[in-house]
């Protein structure tokens, strides 16, 4: 999860309106691109700035067959997105996840809804036993969310990514369904 790294969830208002978790559509490319280019969202990812709509559309139109890509909408506006990518071969029991929330909507439950939907799909439909993710060590909001869903820190990845002119550490986190 990405977004506002400073504001704790309890300092934001709860969502109101029509909320929907659904599969991403090719027609979502412009809105998803705008989301990916938000400074807070991008700060929690490995994405470079200035993603183009064409580049995002290309990835959306040719997803991996082992991927589940979702968005969360509030009154029709995309406020979060995430993906689950299943591994193959001897790791087909595992998948990696990544997600992010719009800078203006962090701490309002959208990440919770998105993560719950991805975990439900993994546990109840895809028979995935292990979920993995990486999260920057300074992203307290995301780390708290992941812990609430049973993820545990499995390792510290030193100088994991280059962000805002410096190298930052990340946690490798995992969740096992037994």
FENUR-V307980 format. One record per residue. RES is the residue in one letter. PHI is phi in radians with two decimals (NA if undefined). PSI is psi in whole degrees, -180 to 180 (none if undefined). OMEGA is omega as a letter, one per 40 degrees, with the letter a starting at -180 (none if undefined). Layout:
# FENUR-V307980
RES&PHI&PSI&OMEGA ; RES&PHI&PSI&OMEGA
This chain:
# FENUR-V307980
X&NA&146&i ; X&-2.28&-176&i ; X&2.14&-152&a ; X&-1.07&113&a ; X&-1.50&-8&a ; X&-1.79&-39&a ; X&-1.42&118&i ; X&-1.15&152&a ; X&-1.03&-33&a ; X&-1.31&-2&i ; X&-1.73&7&i ; X&-2.00&151&i ; X&-1.26&150&i ; X&-1.24&154&i ; X&-1.21&149&i ; X&-2.36&146&a ; X&2.07&-173&a ; X&-1.47&112&a ; X&-1.92&133&a ; X&-2.43&134&i ; X&-1.83&127&a ; X&-2.62&168&i ; X&-1.17&146&i ; X&-1.21&146&i ; X&-2.03&151&i ; X&-0.97&-31&i ; X&-1.23&-8&i ; X&-1.46&-2&a ; X&-0.94&-45&a ; X&-1.15&-44&a ; X&-1.17&-41&i ; X&-1.15&-40&i ; X&-1.06&-45&i ; X&-1.04&-41&i ; X&-1.07&-49&a ; X&-1.08&-27&a ; X&-1.57&-2&i ; X&-1.17&140&a ; X&-1.06&-43&a ; X&-1.19&-44&i ; X&-1.00&-53&a ; X&-1.08&-33&a ; X&-1.07&-25&i ; X&-1.65&7&a ; X&-2.16&179&i ; X&-1.70&8&a ; X&-1.27&139&i ; X&-1.34&163&i ; X&-1.22&166&i ; X&1.12&47&i ; X&-1.11&140&i ; X&-1.67&153&i ; X&-1.07&-40&a ; X&-1.07&-43&i ; X&-1.13&-45&i ; X&-1.14&-43&i ; X&-1.05&-41&i ; X&-1.02&-45&i ; X&-1.16&-36&a ; X&-1.24&-33&a ; X&-1.41&-15&a ; X&-2.30&61&a ; X&-1.25&157&i ; X&-1.09&142&i ; X&-1.15&-17&i ; X&-1.77&23&a ; X&-1.96&150&i ; X&-2.17&116&a ; X&-2.05&123&a ; X&-2.17&158&i ; X&-2.27&157&i ; X&-2.01&130&i ; X&-2.03&147&i ; X&-2.12&115&a ; X&0.88&40&i ; X&1.52&-9&a ; X&-1.67&133&i ; X&-1.27&123&a ; X&-2.06&-6&i ; X&-2.83&154&i ; X&-2.57&158&a ; X&-2.84&165&i ; X&-2.53&151&i ; X&-2.14&126&a ; X&-2.14&111&a ; X&-1.32&140&i ; X&-1.43&170&a ; X&-2.07&175&i ; X&1.11&-133&a ; X&-1.28&-1&i ; X&-2.00&19&a ; X&-1.18&-11&i ; X&-1.44&-2&a ; X&-2.20&157&i ; X&-2.60&155&i ; X&-1.81&150&i ; X&-2.22&154&i ; X&-2.57&148&a ; X&-2.78&164&i ; X&-2.76&156&a ; X&-2.16&141&i ; X&-0.89&138&a ; X&-0.87&-39&a ; X&-1.43&-2&a ; X&-2.18&11&i ; X&-1.14&140&i ; X&1.40&16&a ; X&-2.01&13&i ; X&1.70&-4&a ; X&-1.25&-39&i ; X&-1.11&-38&i ; X&-1.08&-46&i ; X&-1.09&-43&a ; X&-1.15&-48&a ; X&-1.12&-40&i ; X&-1.06&-41&i ; X&-1.15&-41&i ; X&-1.18&-40&i ; X&-1.21&-39&i ; X&-1.04&-45&i ; X&-1.08&-44&a ; X&-1.11&-46&a ; X&-1.34&-46&a ; X&-1.69&-16&a ; X&-2.19&-32&a ; X&-1.86&-5&a ; X&0.93&45&i ; X&-1.60&126&a ; X&-1.64&-24&a ; X&-2.29&127&i ; X&-1.97&138&a ; X&-2.21&152&i ; X&-2.77&165&i ; X&-2.13&146&a ; X&-2.56&135&i ; X&-1.05&142&a ; X&-1.14&-18&i ; X&-1.63&3&a ; X&-1.62&73&a ; X&-1.03&-38&a ; X&-1.09&-48&a ; X&-1.15&-43&a ; X&-1.04&-43&i ; X&-1.06&-43&i ; X&-1.06&-49&a ; X&-1.08&-42&i ; X&-1.07&-41&i ; X&-1.05&-27&i ; X&-1.69&13&i ; X&1.61&7&i ; X&-1.33&145&i ; X&-2.22&148&i ; X&-1.19&129&i ; X&-1.96&-11&i ; X&3.14&162&i ; X&-1.90&125&i ; X&-1.78&101&a ; X&-1.25&139&a ; X&0.84&46&a ; X&-1.12&-44&a ; X&-2.45&159&i ; X&-1.76&119&a ; X&-2.43&129&i ; X&0.88&42&i ; X&1.48&7&i ; X&-2.56&160&i ; X&-1.46&139&a ; X&-2.20&150&i ; X&-1.50&159&i ; X&-2.44&156&i ; X&-1.66&140&i ; X&-1.57&124&a ; X&-2.13&150&i ; X&-2.48&155&i ; X&-2.33&126&i ; X&-1.90&136&i ; X&-1.79&116&a ; X&-1.91&none&none
